[in-house]
Amino acid sequence: MTIWKLFLIAGILSVFQLNAQSQKPFDYLDVFQLEYAGDPQISPNGEYVVYRRTGFDIMEDKSKGDLWLLSTGDTKTHHKLTSREVNESSARWSPSGDRIAFVSGTDNGSEIYVYWTASNAMAKLTQLENSPSNITWSPDGKHIAFTMKVNAKAPVIAKMPEKPKDAKWAEAPRITDRLKHEADGQGYLKPGFNHIFTISAEGGAPRQLTSGDFNHSGNLSWGATGANIYFSANRNEDWEYDFRNSEVYSVNTQTGVINALTDANGPDSSPQVSPDGKHIAYLGFVDKVQTYQTEKLHLMNSDGSEKKELTSNIDRSISDAVWASDSKGLYVQYNDLGLTKLGYLDLSGKLTELITNVGGTSLGRPYASGSFSVANNGTIAYTISKTDRPADVALLSKKGKSVEVLTSLNDDLLNYRTLGEVEEIWYTSTVDGRKVQGWVVYPPNHNKSQPAPLLVENHGGPILNYGPHFSAEIQLYAAAGYVVFYPNPRGSTSYGEEFGNLLYNNYPGDDYNDVMDGVHELVNKGVADKEHLYVTGGSAGGIMTAWIIGKNNEFKAAVVAKPVMNWISKTLVADNYYGYANSRYPGQPWENFENYWKFSPLSLVGNVETPTMVMVGMDDLRTPPSEAKQLYHALKLRKIETVLVEIPEASHGIAARPSNLITKVAHTLAWFEKFK
């Protein structure tokens, strides 16, 4: 056989192999290979972007992020910022663009580092008591401000006698007298308060600017002259119980004198000083004590006078705002009907939509996410969202007419996988005729003329939203042969305040009908096989799943993940126990017992006939394991087929570790397969 024939055969075989490989669906081990680009920070001159590249460590079974530097021009520079193999985050350009400050892990915690772009030199600036956050350069580039927790001593109730030498006594009791003393994913919170510090950009001793038993957190913004730093906090005497309130303050960087600039009853936060120093933009709303309220963008003079609301005519929450370099407007991020968008807002309140596909930084489920930054010339760097990719870094030109995607982090993996097609649907609620949004994901290479088993995935929150974003969990379900339906029922964000607040004193309620109306729509259209319906969801999605199987027997099987089953018990044991009364249901549980019980899925457990897996993280402080066990124990006593899956060392975010994400999906699919 001639040589050219051998090459021809080899070429044909390689094409067949490539095609065969490209037909491989997304699978479990692919989860470990995923990466996403986050927090893209464009340099002041628009020539470079530094971003955090986050992926999974298969051996350590955890996520890890490091910083990468990327050019926006023809040179196509793209390399890791440092040679250190540690977690790096919070990259921020100096005003002149010659340095990058960032936070990096060390053997003794996180510290602030500076990287010089001209020489590629790097230096550690700090030796801190705790990890720094919210790092921000001064306008002259000579100082960096940051926040950090300052430790305090726990209360002492009784003085114990000294133990004898070498005695093996029990550990001392842990005593707290704080309203908030634990947090899901963190566990017990050591006593202390967050304060604002500054440090020379050349290193040295940090200087504490704020004091007192108050927490000063959130982003910091320097005034144009560097004389003041603006921040949000609650420094009221009863701040611990006035937890929904905060104000915008200024602190003088020389004297430490603090002045309050706002006094509205509600959360005023995220102050941003205009480049010319004349105005401060900030987020907030007047608290009406309800389930959902949209964050409004406000404007005031730098001394706190002449306040006005810029987004009063925009019925969407503003999640982030960045001043244009000419101080004539702001670039804002907001969610709109399942999409995360960027727009330009002038000082009269006129909004011009610029970008509609921000996101992609939530790998597990298709939640809204993403971030952006703006160069002095108006060029925007942002995380671009696609249904078949986690986030990459994209650039919108200064004239807003062209988008360039600068990275392709997952092409080596996902170009050779066939993913499920994502399709948006709208349908009509039988409750009140409202239009409800959802998404359908089809199995790879699915024939849409053939009904398929339907897997309903209910989102958490419930004050959150799903969108057309990449989701490892959803793609794994689709690869197993299920049509996946994930809706945004009433109570979801991105529709507006009235829609989100429909759950006030009615949760779970008509959102159940919204979900079931979508299921019936897909059955009637021939998309879903009505004899093979399955339902799952986590957190608020677990609540909805438990509510659904208590209301009907249409599903072959259910997986209820990290649910609330009993609002009376959950409200007083969760890490955020103090925040439910009045915003979710009127009064405290002991004041409104019947109402809390009426909306508890446990009240319907006597109706459940659906085989149900119950799943929870063993370290969950948000929906504690005792909630999941109430459902499991009730079903066992009723002899309904059930199983309890407890995931060790997992908090409320079960899927934070990649192996746990796989555990969650694999057990869900195994349970559903049992009842096909």
Sequence and secondary structure as in RCSB ss.txt:
>XXXX:A:sequence
MTIWKLFLIAGILSVFQLNAQSQKPFDYLDVFQLEYAGDPQISPNGEYVVYRRTGFDIMEDKSKGDLWLLSTGDT
KTHHKLTSREVNESSARWSPSGDRIAFVSGTDNGSEIYVYWTASNAMAKLTQLENSPSNITWSPDGKHIAFTMKV
NAKAPVIAKMPEKPKDAKWAEAPRITDRLKHEADGQGYLKPGFNHIFTISAEGGAPRQLTSGDFNHSGNLSWGAT
GANIYFSANRNEDWEYDFRNSEVYSVNTQTGVINALTDANGPDSSPQVSPDGKHIAYLGFVDKVQTYQTEKLHLM
NSDGSEKKELTSNIDRSISDAVWASDSKGLYVQYNDLGLTKLGYLDLSGKLTELITNVGGTSLGRPYASGSFSVA
NNGTIAYTISKTDRPADVALLSKKGKSVEVLTSLNDDLLNYRTLGEVEEIWYTSTVDGRKVQGWVVYPPNHNKSQ
PAPLLVENHGGPILNYGPHFSAEIQLYAAAGYVVFYPNPRGSTSYGEEFGNLLYNNYPGDDYNDVMDGVHELVNK
GVADKEHLYVTGGSAGGIMTAWIIGKNNEFKAAVVAKPVMNWISKTLVADNYYGYANSRYPGQPWENFENYWKFS
PLSLVGNVETPTMVMVGMDDLRTPPSEAKQLYHALKLRKIETVLVEIPEASHGIAARPSNLITKVAHTLAWFEKF
K
>XXXX:A:secstr
  HHHHHHHHHHHHHHHHHHHHT B  GGGGGG EEEEEEEE TTSSEEEEEEEEEETTTTEEEEEEEEEESSTT
  EEES S  S EEEEEE TTSSEEEEEEEETTEEEEEEEETTT  EEE    SS  EEEEE TTSSEEEEEEEE
E      S      TT            S  EETTTEE  SEEEEEEEEETT    EE   SS  EEEEEEE TT
SSEEEEEE  STTTTT TT BEEEEEETTT  EEE    SSBEEEEEE TTSSEEEEEE     SS    EEEEE
ETTS S EETTTT  S EEEEEE TTSSEEEEEEEETTEEEEEEEETT  EEEEEEEE     SS B    EEE 
TTS EEEEEEETTEEEEEEEE TTS  EEE   TTHHHHTTSB   EEEEEEE TTT  EEEEEEE  TT  TTS
 EEEEEEE SSSS  B S   HHHHHHHHTT EEEEEE TT SSS HHHHGGGTT SSSHHHHHHHHHHHHHHHT
TSEEEEEEEEEEETHHHHHHHHHHHH    SEEEEES    HHHHHHHSTTGGG BTTTBSS TTTSHHHHHHT 
GGGGGGG  S EEEEEETT SSS HHHHHHHHHHHHHTT  EEEEEETT  S GGGSHHHHHHHHHHHHHHHHHT
 
